[in-house]
Amino acid sequence: MFETLAYAGNGQVAGQPNFLIQIFPLIVLFAIFYFFLIRPQTKRQKALEQLRNNLKVGDKVVTTGGIYGEVAYVGDNVVHLRVAKDVKLTVAKAAIAGLQSNTEQKTN
């Protein structure tokens, strides 16, 4: 008897929200991840790849291993770094982490 009274109102079944309302929080969560995590990381990767492609002799760089040096030769996949007066190292171009900042250059 009470069950029939509960459904007697407007003919709709109660308790089933719209599909878009259910999926909306997932869309918002993905958008937050995209704009705060994924997009900035891809920008950094593109900038680092451009830096590696535009290396030239005389640039002061730091490697991912923490070695500071001056570029003496740039090849397709390798870079020769001058780390001391008569010391040159051959490193992979992918190991270049970035250019030395002005404050790092003054202390060396």
Contacts in CASP RR format, 6 or more apart in sequence:
PFRMAT RR
TARGET T0000
AUTHOR 0000-0000-0000
METHOD contacts of the structure
MODEL  1
MFETLAYAGNGQVAGQPNFLIQIFPLIVLFAIFYFFLIRPQTKRQKALEQ
LRNNLKVGDKVVTTGGIYGEVAYVGDNVVHLRVAKDVKLTVAKAAIAGLQ
SNTEQKTN
6 14 0 8 1.000
7 13 0 8 1.000
48 97 0 8 1.000
48 98 0 8 1.000
51 96 0 8 1.000
51 98 0 8 1.000
51 99 0 8 1.000
52 93 0 8 1.000
52 94 0 8 1.000
52 96 0 8 1.000
55 61 0 8 1.000
55 71 0 8 1.000
55 74 0 8 1.000
55 79 0 8 1.000
55 93 0 8 1.000
55 96 0 8 1.000
56 71 0 8 1.000
56 74 0 8 1.000
57 71 0 8 1.000
57 72 0 8 1.000
57 73 0 8 1.000
57 74 0 8 1.000
58 70 0 8 1.000
58 71 0 8 1.000
58 72 0 8 1.000
59 70 0 8 1.000
59 71 0 8 1.000
59 99 0 8 1.000
60 68 0 8 1.000
60 69 0 8 1.000
60 70 0 8 1.000
60 71 0 8 1.000
60 99 0 8 1.000
60 100 0 8 1.000
60 105 0 8 1.000
61 68 0 8 1.000
61 69 0 8 1.000
61 70 0 8 1.000
61 71 0 8 1.000
61 79 0 8 1.000
61 81 0 8 1.000
61 96 0 8 1.000
61 97 0 8 1.000
61 98 0 8 1.000
61 99 0 8 1.000
61 100 0 8 1.000
62 68 0 8 1.000
62 69 0 8 1.000
62 96 0 8 1.000
62 97 0 8 1.000
62 98 0 8 1.000
62 99 0 8 1.000
62 100 0 8 1.000
62 104 0 8 1.000
63 81 0 8 1.000
63 91 0 8 1.000
63 95 0 8 1.000
63 96 0 8 1.000
63 97 0 8 1.000
64 95 0 8 1.000
64 96 0 8 1.000
64 97 0 8 1.000
65 95 0 8 1.000
65 97 0 8 1.000
66 97 0 8 1.000
67 81 0 8 1.000
67 83 0 8 1.000
67 89 0 8 1.000
67 91 0 8 1.000
68 83 0 8 1.000
68 100 0 8 1.000
68 104 0 8 1.000
68 108 0 8 1.000
69 81 0 8 1.000
69 82 0 8 1.000
69 83 0 8 1.000
69 100 0 8 1.000
70 81 0 8 1.000
70 82 0 8 1.000
70 83 0 8 1.000
71 79 0 8 1.000
71 80 0 8 1.000
71 81 0 8 1.000
71 82 0 8 1.000
72 80 0 8 1.000
72 81 0 8 1.000
72 82 0 8 1.000
72 88 0 8 1.000
73 79 0 8 1.000
73 80 0 8 1.000
74 93 0 8 1.000
75 93 0 8 1.000
76 93 0 8 1.000
77 92 0 8 1.000
77 93 0 8 1.000
77 94 0 8 1.000
78 90 0 8 1.000
78 91 0 8 1.000
78 92 0 8 1.000
78 93 0 8 1.000
79 90 0 8 1.000
79 91 0 8 1.000
79 92 0 8 1.000
79 93 0 8 1.000
79 96 0 8 1.000
80 88 0 8 1.000
80 89 0 8 1.000
80 90 0 8 1.000
80 91 0 8 1.000
81 88 0 8 1.000
81 89 0 8 1.000
81 90 0 8 1.000
81 91 0 8 1.000
82 88 0 8 1.000
83 89 0 8 1.000
100 108 0 8 1.000
END
